[in-house]
Amino acid sequence: EGYSDERLKPVFPDASFRKYWFSCILRFFEGALGLTVTFFVIVAESSVIELLLNFSALEFVSQLDNVAFFLASVGYFGRTIRLKTVKIAETSFPVPSVPKTERQLHSLMLLIIMGSMMGAWSVVVYQQTSGKYLCKEIFVQFGDEASSELGAFTGLYTRINKKGRNNDRVEYIKTGWTNGTFSYCNELESWVFARGDATEPCDSWLAKSAETKSFDILDTESSWTAKYEGSEHGIQVEHLRMTCVDDDTHGDTCKTDLCSSCPKGSYGINCTFNSDNSPCKFLDMDEESRGFSLPDGSFLTDFKILEYEEVEENENSIKSTKSYQFYYSPVYTPTDPNGNALIFFAGRRWYLASDFNLRN
């Protein structure tokens, strides 16, 4: 029936209409906040165990008011408060019959709340399956300890949506010096990596993650194995780095340590090299390392950045000198014109190779 002076005043002289509605408003906001937090906990957690642990924490917080009331009823907060809590606990009022229209209103409110939560959940599910919450680009660096081939697939991978394939999960594609694809395999219940020209990544994978239901490939960074001849389960990939590079460029600067595209005049996977911080133009090798030999029996010890001239198409046709890049890094060649070697980065390591080996 709501607030009634005739019933409440004789038992609780301090009761008032304002206090009654103030308590109702607080309970409403408490319930709304509880439903909101519960919804976000459900959609944010990726495993049942984490969900149960968070619900346990919510249950603990929700019981704090009951604990405080119990402590007050046994006298921890003074005799006056103890008497009031005991009086509240022992006082009862007859519950009137609820009219049919009010019962229907309660059912309608329940349906509205449930419909709102289901609608919000549907939006989250759609956004999740469409890749809305996933990185548009990721930088991947494979180690070459398990497979020397994997190190060559280091680079930037771009997200593409493949509706109707791979359980409606996204794929990440790399193009350039080496082509590769990250995709989800339903049969293996894992993310797999395959060459870009592979028509069936599930059958021709080079590396795969542990079994997972995650839509986000970054969650699998520490659990990949590489295919190894003679081993049914493959061999553990010791080094694998996956980093989201979305929104890493702002104006002419890099906000984090990775950039999907560098401002003019800069290059490198993290735009490290520019006019203010250029790489070493010359390298000297220790003669005792006995690197590459020349026809006269001497050894190559001095290297320089391999450069070329580019003419800008403008009124003045200005020529600019630029360096060759391989895997976002400069390439070095001997200063001796008779030298036939290169120093270059190949995704995971720097290599020193002769021109003969490169041609073959």
Secondary structure, 3 states (H helix, E strand, C coil): CCCCHHHHCCCCCCCCHHHHHHHHHHHHHHHHHHHHHHHHHHHHCCCHHHHHHHHHHHHHHHCHHHHHHHHHHCCCCCHHHHHHHHHHHHCCCCCCCCCHHHHHHHHHHHHHHHHHHHHHHHHHHHHHHCCCCCCCEEEEEECCCCCCCHHHHCEEEEEEECCCCHHHCEEEEECCCCCEEEEEECCCCEEEEEECCCCCCCCCCCEEECCCCCCCHHHHCCCEEECCCCCCCCEECCCEEEEECCCCEECCEECCCCCCCCCCCCECCCCCECCCCCCCCEEECCHHHCCCECCCCCECCEEEECEEEEECCCCCCCEEEEECEECCEECEEECCCCCCEEEEECCCCEEEEEHHHHHC
